[in-house]
Amino acid sequence: MSKKHKHFETTVIHEGYDAKEMLGSLATPLFQTSTYTFESAEQGERRFAGEEAGYIYSRLGNPTVRVLEERIAALENGERGLAFGSGMAAVSAVLIALTKANDHIVCSSGLYGCTFGLLTMMQEKYNISHDFSTMETKEEVRAMIKPETACIYVETPINPTMKLIDLEMVAEVAKEFAIPVVVDNTFSSPYLQRPLDLGCDVVLHSATKYIGGHGDVIAGLVVGKKDFLDGVQMTTQKDIGGIISPFDAWLLIRGLKTLPIRLDRHCDNAEKVFEKLKNHPKVANVYYPNDASHPDYPIRKRQMKRGGGVIAFDINGTKEDAQALLNNLSFLKIAVSLGDAETLIEHPATMTHAIVPEASRKEMKITDQLLRLSVGLEAWEDIWADLDQALNNL
Ligand SMILES: *Cc1c(COP(=O)(O)O)cnc(C)c1O
């Protein structure tokens, strides 16, 4: 459609939409339609035969959704994008497309809870096994790969303790074995980290988080090679059916326009709150990728533009103290999810990571005193004032 724009801040507003094709409408029109009429029986035949381009039925394609898909593809620097009705619809479509019965997946040691649940289900139903790796060195990654390994699946930063994995290093090992690397880029968004530029093969998002940015949509996005995503669309998306609604695609197009501005503000606020948390006597450990004293800091400098908006911290105290801190807050919201305008805080051990067995939680440093903070867009002084009074009242 339109020509590729040079800068991210321009692409995020213009790519994939040409007002001339839409009666001059500045905003992308919402095509809230389930199906498309054919001008003749023969045209319907040609469309189904793939001999003529055009829309057939909204599970197979929709003009509003297409704008979103072209835009995210450009932002991640990939050939093609594909939108889904949730982050998990995106994760499951990609993993089902990449595997067959008896295959094996190597995963980062730390996965979104429902991704872990999906892998467990794939193991039970189809004998698709998985192993976790901290992926700290090439040797460590190589040692995990078996003849039946179908892909490497990575989250970085790892939720909730913000440990980083060197994507370029993992991609180099994967190339030796000719297997694809899939990256869940939800915590960074393409503004902070672009895994395809680092040699990875598929990048996916829970667009529910930073890409939507306003806490009003659940959606997923995938970007990768055109051949691969054409296949995903025609199999796991078309036939399993986890598509996005046109209205949700429309909301994401609207949300995306401010992604760089919002992310910079999330990062500015998180940097300020991180400094304050580090120096508070009731706080024991603080995990934030922009911490210069952290061993992962060189990876952060290489592969992420900034540290992002999520901080985790241990308080000096017990599970009850962690819960009391949440109950002491005046306007910060107790909620899971992240990337919204509102600052959200949650208790991983009893909420997002409650399904992780206690022993694995300990290995992942998810203590009963750990809290995860998604720093919002409010004035950082107000965010800190609320946290400070809640900590001081423990
Ligand atoms: C939220 C989240 C998901 C799942 O996305 P939904 O949109 O809730 O289905 C997957 N991965 C990560 C890292 C997430 O934070």
The ligand as an ORCA input file, in Angstrom:
! r2SCAN-3c Opt
* xyz 0 1
  C      -0.672    -11.235     28.878
  C       0.415    -12.039     28.280
  C       0.145    -13.091     27.382
  C      -1.275    -13.534     27.055
  O      -1.962    -12.563     26.367
  P      -3.570    -12.388     26.401
  O      -3.777    -11.206     25.536
  O      -3.959    -12.170     27.833
  O      -4.152    -13.645     25.863
  C       1.211    -13.763     26.801
  N       2.493    -13.430     27.106
  C       2.783    -12.441     27.967
  C       4.209    -12.134     28.257
  C       1.779    -11.719     28.577
  O       2.076    -10.739     29.449
*
